[in-house]
Structures are given as structure tokens and as C-alpha cells.
């Protein structure tokens, strides 16, 4: 075989392999096993995964940020409870 024919057959084999992998991915997506091309994951799941990865890689910083956000939610005054206490007697 000539080198050009060998390279062409290798390229066509690579294209066929990639096409078969794509078809297998679409099949697995139809069965609900993975997200491939047609279906996108919901934002909540992606956000949860990102937050968990951030906890792993930046454990001290991520924990501090999460605790600060939770504290801010707990300490937020109710909008209908009136003006905050000014401290004057």
C-alpha cells in the first residue's frame, strides 16, 4: 500500500470510530444514563456539582463563603417588622 492510501484509510477509520462513539452517546442519552448532545442538565444540578467541587479544592474558603451566606440569610430582618432598633433610649 502507498502511504497516501494508508493515511486515507486511517483517517476514515478515525472518522468511523468517532461517529460510532457519537451514536453510542446518543443511545445512552436516550436511555437517561448520560447527558450527551440533545439534553442539557438542569442548572441546579450543575450548580450543586460545582459547589461540591469548590468545597473539595478550596475547602477553607468555600466553607467560609457558605457560612457567611447562611448567616446573612438568618440575620436578615423581616421587611414588615418595622424600623431597626437605633439604640437610643
C-alpha positions as CSV (number, residue, x, y, z in Angstrom):
1,X,0.0,0.0,0.0
2,X,1.1,3.5,-0.6
3,X,1.5,5.9,2.3
4,X,-1.3,8.1,0.9
5,X,-3.8,5.2,0.9
6,X,-2.7,4.1,4.4
7,X,-3.2,7.7,5.7
8,X,-6.6,7.9,4.0
9,X,-7.8,4.6,5.4
10,X,-6.5,5.6,8.9
11,X,-8.4,8.9,8.7
12,X,-11.6,7.2,7.5
13,X,-11.2,4.7,10.3
14,X,-10.9,7.5,12.8
15,X,-14.0,9.2,11.5
16,X,-16.0,6.0,11.6
17,X,-14.8,5.4,15.2
18,X,-15.8,9.0,16.3
19,X,-19.2,8.6,14.5
20,X,-19.8,5.3,16.3
21,X,-18.9,6.8,19.7
22,X,-21.3,9.7,19.0
23,X,-24.1,7.2,18.2
24,X,-23.4,5.3,21.4
25,X,-23.5,8.5,23.3
26,X,-26.9,9.4,21.8
27,X,-28.2,6.0,22.6
28,X,-27.1,6.2,26.2
29,X,-28.6,9.7,26.4
30,X,-32.0,8.4,25.2
31,X,-31.9,5.8,28.0
32,X,-31.2,8.6,30.5
33,X,-27.7,7.4,31.5
34,X,-25.7,10.5,30.4
35,X,-26.1,14.0,29.0
36,X,-24.6,14.0,25.6
37,X,-25.8,16.5,22.9
38,X,-29.5,16.7,22.9
39,X,-30.4,17.1,26.5
40,X,-28.8,19.6,28.9
41,X,-28.6,19.1,32.6
42,X,-30.7,21.4,34.8
43,X,-28.9,24.4,36.3
44,X,-29.5,23.3,39.9
45,X,-27.6,20.0,39.5
46,X,-24.7,21.7,37.7
47,X,-24.6,24.3,40.5
48,X,-24.6,21.7,43.2
49,X,-21.8,19.8,41.5
50,X,-19.7,23.0,41.1
51,X,-20.2,23.9,44.7
52,X,-19.1,20.4,45.8
53,X,-16.0,20.6,43.7
54,X,-15.3,24.0,45.1
55,X,-15.6,22.6,48.6
56,X,-13.0,20.0,47.7
57,X,-10.4,22.2,46.1
58,X,-10.9,25.4,48.2
59,X,-12.2,23.8,51.4
60,X,-11.4,26.7,53.8
61,X,-12.5,29.5,51.5
62,X,-15.7,27.7,50.3
63,X,-16.8,26.8,53.8
64,X,-16.3,30.4,54.9
65,X,-18.3,31.8,52.0
66,X,-21.2,29.3,52.5
67,X,-21.3,30.0,56.2
68,X,-21.4,33.8,55.6
69,X,-24.2,33.4,53.1
70,X,-26.2,31.3,55.5
71,X,-25.6,33.7,58.4
72,X,-26.7,36.6,56.2
73,X,-30.0,34.8,55.4
74,X,-30.6,34.0,59.1
75,X,-29.9,37.5,60.3
76,X,-31.8,39.4,57.6
77,X,-34.7,41.4,59.2
78,X,-38.2,40.8,58.1
79,X,-39.4,43.6,55.7
80,X,-42.6,44.1,57.6
81,X,-41.2,44.1,61.2
82,X,-40.7,47.9,61.3
83,X,-37.5,50.0,61.5
84,X,-34.4,48.5,63.1
85,X,-33.6,49.4,66.7
86,X,-31.4,52.6,66.7
87,X,-30.0,52.0,70.1
88,X,-31.2,55.4,71.6
89,X,-33.2,55.3,74.9
